[in-house]
Amino acid sequence: LGIGLRDPVVSWGVMISEAQTSLRVAPTLLLFPGAFLIVTVLAFVMLGDAVRDAFDPKGR
């Protein structure tokens, strides 16, 4: 599709993709970006649940 970040831009997805090649040598290169990505996704899920609970009176 051609959408997304270009090569010099650093993102967690790019860091995870590049760390897969050196997983056996340096597993922390994959561990930290993956952990931050998981924590961020879980935080947004919990925020969405809290907003839904606050604005949906029938769900209570």
DSSP file (Angstrom, degrees, kcal/mol; ACC not computed):
  #  RESIDUE AA STRUCTURE BP1 BP2  ACC     N-H-->O    O-->H-N    N-H-->O    O-->H-N    TCO  KAPPA ALPHA  PHI   PSI    X-CA   Y-CA   Z-CA
    1    1 A L              0   0    0      0, 0.0     3,-0.1     0, 0.0     0, 0.0   0.000 360.0 360.0 360.0 -28.0    0.0    0.0    0.0
    2    2 A G        +     0   0    0      1,-0.3     2,-0.3     0, 0.0     0, 0.0   0.588 360.0 124.2  82.7   9.3    2.9    2.3    0.6
    3    3 A I        +     0   0    0      2,-0.0    -1,-0.3     3,-0.0     2,-0.3  -0.765  40.3  59.3-101.6 152.4    1.6    3.8    3.8
    4    4 A G  S    S-     0   0    0     -2,-0.3     2,-0.2    -3,-0.1     0, 0.0  -0.775  89.4 -31.0 127.4-174.2    3.5    3.8    7.0
    5    5 A L        -     0   0    0     -2,-0.3     2,-0.1     1,-0.1     6,-0.1  -0.519  55.8-128.5 -82.3 144.8    6.8    5.1    8.3
    6    6 A R    >   -     0   0    0     -2,-0.2     3,-1.3     1,-0.0    -1,-0.1  -0.367  37.6 -86.9 -86.0 172.6    9.8    5.4    6.1
    7    7 A D  T 3  S+     0   0    0      1,-0.3    -2,-0.1    -2,-0.1    -1,-0.0   0.793 118.7  50.9 -57.6 -44.1   13.2    4.0    7.0
    8    8 A P  T 3  S+     0   0    0      0, 0.0     2,-0.3     0, 0.0    -1,-0.3   0.657  89.7  95.9 -75.2  -8.9   14.9    6.7    9.1
    9    9 A V    <   -     0   0    0     -3,-1.3     2,-0.5     1,-0.0    -4,-0.0  -0.632  69.8-140.6 -83.4 133.7   11.9    7.0   11.4
   10   10 A V        +     0   0    0     -2,-0.3     2,-0.3     4,-0.1     3,-0.0  -0.811  31.7 157.7 -96.3 128.3   12.1    5.0   14.7
   11   11 A S     >  -     0   0    0     -2,-0.5     4,-2.5     1,-0.1     5,-0.2  -0.929  53.3-108.1-139.6 166.1    8.9    3.3   15.9
   12   12 A W  H  > S+     0   0    0     -2,-0.3     4,-2.4     1,-0.2     5,-0.2   0.880 119.6  52.8 -64.5 -36.4    8.2    0.3   18.2
   13   13 A G  H  > S+     0   0    0      2,-0.2     4,-2.3     1,-0.2    -1,-0.2   0.910 110.6  46.2 -64.8 -42.2    7.1   -1.8   15.2
   14   14 A V  H  > S+     0   0    0      2,-0.2     4,-2.5     1,-0.2     5,-0.2   0.903 112.6  51.1 -66.0 -41.2   10.3   -1.0   13.3
   15   15 A M  H  X S+     0   0    0     -4,-2.5     4,-1.8     2,-0.2    -2,-0.2   0.901 111.7  47.0 -63.5 -40.6   12.4   -1.8   16.5
   16   16 A I  H  X S+     0   0    0     -4,-2.4     4,-1.1     2,-0.2    -2,-0.2   0.910 112.1  50.5 -66.8 -42.0   10.6   -5.1   17.0
   17   17 A S  H  < S+     0   0    0     -4,-2.3     4,-0.4     1,-0.2     3,-0.4   0.911 113.5  44.3 -62.9 -43.0   11.1   -6.0   13.3
   18   18 A E  H >< S+     0   0    0     -4,-2.5     3,-0.7     1,-0.2     4,-0.4   0.818 109.4  57.1 -71.7 -29.9   14.8   -5.3   13.4
   19   19 A A  H >< S+     0   0    0     -4,-1.8     3,-0.6     1,-0.2    -1,-0.2   0.699  89.9  73.8 -75.4 -18.6   15.3   -7.0   16.7
   20   20 A Q  G >< S+     0   0    0     -4,-1.1     3,-0.9    -3,-0.4    -1,-0.2   0.806  91.1  57.3 -65.0 -28.0   13.9  -10.3   15.4
   21   21 A T  G <  S+     0   0    0     -3,-0.7    -1,-0.2    -4,-0.4     3,-0.2   0.802 114.6  36.1 -73.4 -27.6   17.1  -10.9   13.4
   22   22 A S  G <> S+     0   0    0     -3,-0.6     4,-2.5    -4,-0.4    -1,-0.2  -0.109  78.1 124.2-115.2  36.0   19.3  -10.7   16.5
   23   23 A L  T <4 S+     0   0    0     -3,-0.9    -1,-0.1     1,-0.2     7,-0.1   0.882  74.2  48.5 -65.5 -40.1   17.0  -12.4   19.0
   24   24 A R  T  4 S+     0   0    0     -3,-0.2    -1,-0.2    -4,-0.2    -2,-0.1   0.836 117.0  41.7 -71.1 -31.7   19.4  -15.1   20.1
   25   25 A V  T  4 S+     0   0    0      1,-0.2    -2,-0.2     2,-0.1    -1,-0.2   0.918 133.7  11.4 -82.3 -46.2   22.3  -12.6   20.6
   26   26 A A    ><  +     0   0    0     -4,-2.5     3,-1.4    -7,-0.2     4,-0.4  -0.718  61.2 172.9-137.2  83.6   20.5   -9.8   22.4
   27   27 A P  T >> S+     0   0    0      0, 0.0     4,-1.9     0, 0.0     3,-1.0   0.716  74.8  71.5 -67.6 -18.9   16.9  -10.6   23.4
   28   28 A T  H 3> S+     0   0    0      1,-0.3     4,-1.7     2,-0.2    -5,-0.1   0.759  84.7  68.4 -69.0 -21.7   16.5   -7.3   25.3
   29   29 A L  H <4 S+     0   0    0     -3,-1.4    -1,-0.3     1,-0.2   -10,-0.2   0.815 111.9  32.4 -64.0 -28.1   16.3   -5.6   21.9
   30   30 A L  H <> S+     0   0    0     -3,-1.0     4,-1.6    -4,-0.4    -2,-0.2   0.750 113.6  62.4 -94.3 -30.4   13.0   -7.3   21.4
   31   31 A L  H  X S+     0   0    0     -4,-1.9     4,-2.6     2,-0.2     5,-0.2   0.941 102.7  44.6 -65.6 -51.4   11.9   -7.4   25.0
   32   32 A F  H  X S+     0   0    0     -4,-1.7     4,-2.4     2,-0.2     5,-0.2   0.931 115.6  43.4 -68.6 -47.7   11.7   -3.7   25.8
   33   33 A P  H  > S+     0   0    0      0, 0.0     4,-2.1     0, 0.0    -1,-0.2   0.906 116.8  49.8 -63.2 -37.2    9.9   -2.4   22.7
   34   34 A G  H  X S+     0   0    0     -4,-1.6     4,-2.3     2,-0.2    -2,-0.2   0.912 111.4  48.0 -64.9 -42.2    7.5   -5.4   22.9
   35   35 A A  H  X S+     0   0    0     -4,-2.6     4,-2.6     2,-0.2     5,-0.2   0.912 112.2  48.7 -65.5 -42.7    6.7   -4.7   26.5
   36   36 A F  H  X S+     0   0    0     -4,-2.4     4,-2.2     2,-0.2    -1,-0.2   0.885 111.4  50.7 -64.9 -37.6    6.1   -1.0   26.0
   37   37 A L  H  X S+     0   0    0     -4,-2.1     4,-2.4    -5,-0.2    -2,-0.2   0.921 111.7  47.3 -65.1 -44.0    3.8   -1.8   23.1
   38   38 A I  H  X S+     0   0    0     -4,-2.3     4,-2.5     2,-0.2    -2,-0.2   0.921 112.7  48.7 -63.7 -44.4    1.8   -4.3   25.1
   39   39 A V  H  X S+     0   0    0     -4,-2.6     4,-2.1     1,-0.2    -1,-0.2   0.899 112.0  49.5 -63.3 -40.6    1.5   -1.9   28.1
   40   40 A T  H  X S+     0   0    0     -4,-2.2     4,-2.1     2,-0.2    -2,-0.2   0.922 111.7  47.6 -65.4 -44.4    0.4    0.9   25.8
   41   41 A V  H  X S+     0   0    0     -4,-2.4     4,-2.2     1,-0.2    -2,-0.2   0.923 112.6  49.2 -63.2 -44.2   -2.3   -1.3   24.1
   42   42 A L  H  X S+     0   0    0     -4,-2.5     4,-2.5     1,-0.2    -1,-0.2   0.873 108.8  53.8 -63.3 -36.3   -3.6   -2.5   27.4
   43   43 A A  H  X S+     0   0    0     -4,-2.1     4,-2.3     2,-0.2    -1,-0.2   0.908 109.6  47.3 -64.4 -41.5   -3.7    1.1   28.7
   44   44 A F  H  X S+     0   0    0     -4,-2.1     4,-2.4     2,-0.2    -2,-0.2   0.872 111.5  51.1 -68.3 -35.9   -5.8    2.2   25.7
   45   45 A V  H  X S+     0   0    0     -4,-2.2     4,-2.2     2,-0.2    -2,-0.2   0.929 112.1  46.3 -64.5 -44.8   -8.1   -0.8   26.2
   46   46 A M  H  X S+     0   0    0     -4,-2.5     4,-2.1     2,-0.2    -2,-0.2   0.878 111.9  51.5 -66.2 -37.2   -8.6    0.0   29.8
   47   47 A L  H  X S+     0   0    0     -4,-2.3     4,-2.4     2,-0.2    -2,-0.2   0.913 109.5  50.3 -64.2 -42.9   -9.2    3.7   29.0
   48   48 A G  H  X S+     0   0    0     -4,-2.4     4,-2.4     1,-0.2    -2,-0.2   0.894 110.2  49.9 -62.3 -40.5  -11.8    2.6   26.4
   49   49 A D  H  X S+     0   0    0     -4,-2.2     4,-2.5     2,-0.2    -1,-0.2   0.900 111.0  49.6 -64.0 -40.5  -13.6    0.4   29.0
   50   50 A A  H  X S+     0   0    0     -4,-2.1     4,-1.9     2,-0.2    -2,-0.2   0.902 111.7  47.7 -66.4 -40.8  -13.6    3.3   31.5
   51   51 A V  H  X S+     0   0    0     -4,-2.4     4,-2.0     2,-0.2    -2,-0.2   0.913 112.4  49.7 -66.2 -42.2  -15.1    5.7   29.0
   52   52 A R  H  X S+     0   0    0     -4,-2.4     4,-1.5     1,-0.2    -2,-0.2   0.922 111.3  48.9 -62.1 -43.8  -17.7    3.2   27.9
   53   53 A D  H  < S+     0   0    0     -4,-2.5    -1,-0.2     1,-0.2    -2,-0.2   0.857 111.9  49.8 -63.7 -34.8  -18.6    2.6   31.6
   54   54 A A  H  < S+     0   0    0     -4,-1.9    -1,-0.2     1,-0.2    -2,-0.2   0.851 120.1  33.8 -72.8 -34.4  -18.9    6.3   32.2
   55   55 A F  H  < S+     0   0    0     -4,-2.0    -2,-0.2     1,-0.1    -1,-0.2   0.462 104.0  75.1-104.1  -2.0  -21.1    7.1   29.2
   56   56 A D    ><  +     0   0    0     -4,-1.5     3,-0.7    -5,-0.2     4,-0.3  -0.846  49.6 176.6-114.0  95.8  -23.2    3.9   29.0
   57   57 A P  G >  S+     0   0    0      0, 0.0     3,-0.8     0, 0.0    -1,-0.1   0.767  78.3  60.2 -71.0 -23.0  -25.9    3.9   31.8
   58   58 A K  G 3  S+     0   0    0      1,-0.2    -2,-0.0     2,-0.1     0, 0.0   0.732  93.2  66.5 -76.1 -21.2  -27.5    0.6   30.5
   59   59 A G  G <         0   0    0     -3,-0.7    -1,-0.2     1,-0.2    -6,-0.1   0.610 360.0 360.0 -75.4 -11.4  -24.2   -1.3   31.0
   60   60 A R    <         0   0    0     -3,-0.8    -1,-0.2    -4,-0.3    -2,-0.1   0.468 360.0 360.0 -85.2 360.0  -24.3   -1.0   34.8
